[in-house]
């Protein structure tokens, strides 16, 4: 144990240092979830963000379509 830390532990009643939280692993997006095949052609399931440009897909939520990169969102029209 480090000598500088040992006297602090003794003075504070042997308090242990908290563990640092580990970062969550990045979610891997599967290609099958983004693209689909219809009548022999490859089609995109989600559209691109108009602010970020080509290559950044927008997420399809229940009541909106949102970009995870810039935060741009469009509300869907109610179906009723």
C-alpha positions in Angstrom: 0.0 0.0 0.0 1.2 3.5 -0.7 2.7 5.2 2.4 0.8 8.5 1.7 -2.5 6.6 1.6 -1.8 4.4 4.5 -1.9 7.2 7.1 -5.1 8.5 5.6 -6.8 5.1 5.9 -5.7 4.8 9.5 -6.9 8.3 10.3 -10.3 7.7 8.7 -10.9 4.3 10.1 -9.6 2.2 7.1 -12.2 3.5 4.6 -11.7 1.8 1.2 -11.7 3.7 -2.0 -14.8 3.2 -4.2 -14.4 1.3 -7.4 -14.6 3.3 -10.6 -17.6 2.4 -12.7 -16.8 0.6 -15.9 -18.0 2.1 -19.2 -20.8 0.2 -20.9 -19.8 -1.6 -24.1 -21.0 0.1 -27.2 -24.1 -1.4 -28.8 -23.4 -3.1 -32.1 -26.0 -2.3 -34.8 -26.7 -5.2 -37.0 -26.9 -4.6 -40.7 -30.1 -6.6 -41.0 -31.8 -4.1 -38.7 -30.9 -1.1 -40.9 -31.4 -2.5 -44.4 -34.0 -4.8 -45.9 -34.4 -6.6 -49.2 -37.6 -6.0 -51.2 -38.1 -7.3 -54.7 -34.4 -7.9 -55.2 -33.3 -4.4 -54.2 -31.6 -3.3 -51.0 -33.7 -0.6 -49.2 -33.0 1.4 -46.1 -35.6 0.9 -43.3 -34.8 4.2 -41.5 -34.1 7.5 -43.1 -31.1 9.7 -42.9 -30.9 12.8 -40.7 -31.4 16.1 -42.7 -29.0 18.0 -40.4 -26.2 15.4 -40.1 -26.4 14.2 -43.7 -25.9 10.8 -45.4 -24.7 8.0 -43.1 -26.5 9.0 -39.9 -29.7 7.1 -39.5 -32.7 8.4 -37.5 -34.3 6.2 -34.8 -38.0 5.3 -35.3 -39.9 5.7 -32.0 -43.6 5.3 -31.3 -44.4 9.0 -31.5 -41.4 10.6 -33.2 -38.4 10.1 -35.5 -35.2 11.2 -33.8 -31.5 11.6 -34.5 -29.2 10.3 -31.8 -26.2 12.3 -33.0 -27.6 15.9 -33.1 -30.9 15.5 -31.3 -33.1 16.6 -34.3 -36.6 15.1 -34.0 -39.8 15.1 -36.0 -43.1 14.2 -34.4 -45.3 11.6 -36.1 -48.9 12.5 -37.0 -51.5 10.7 -34.8 -53.1 7.8 -36.6 -56.6 8.3 -35.1 
